[in-house]
C-alpha cells in the first residue's frame, strides 16, 4: 500500500475556524473543503511544513500564528484512492483577524463555527482530524 505524509492545519480566530475550498487546479480532492494541507517532503519536520503551507495557501506569516496543539499522526483511507493511505499530521493554530490571500490551490475560504463543519463536503475524515485536536 502506498502512503503519503500530509500536514493538515486549522486556523482558529476566537471561536471561528478557517476552511478552504480546494480548487479545480489541484491534483486531488477538487472542490472539497479542507484545512490547510500539504505533502511533507523527504525528512522535513511536519511543523515546519505546516507553517510553510499556511503562508503559501493563505498568506498568513509565521509571526501571525500561534501553535495551540499538535496531535498524534493519524492514518486515513480515502475511497477515491484504492491501496493508498494518508498519514496526517494535524495542527491547530490561533490567529487574530488575519488577512487571507489564497493561492491557486484553493478557490475560496470561509470562517465557520466548528460545529458547522459537518454541513460542508470535506476531504475524507476532516472532522475526525479536527476533533483529535480539540
Secondary structure by P-SEA (a helix, b strand, c coil): cbbbbbbbbbbbcccbbbbbbbcccccccccccccbbbbbcccccaaaaaaaaaaaacccccccccccccccbbbbbbcccccbbbbcbbbbbbbcbbbbbbcccccbbbbbccccccccccccaaaaaaaaac
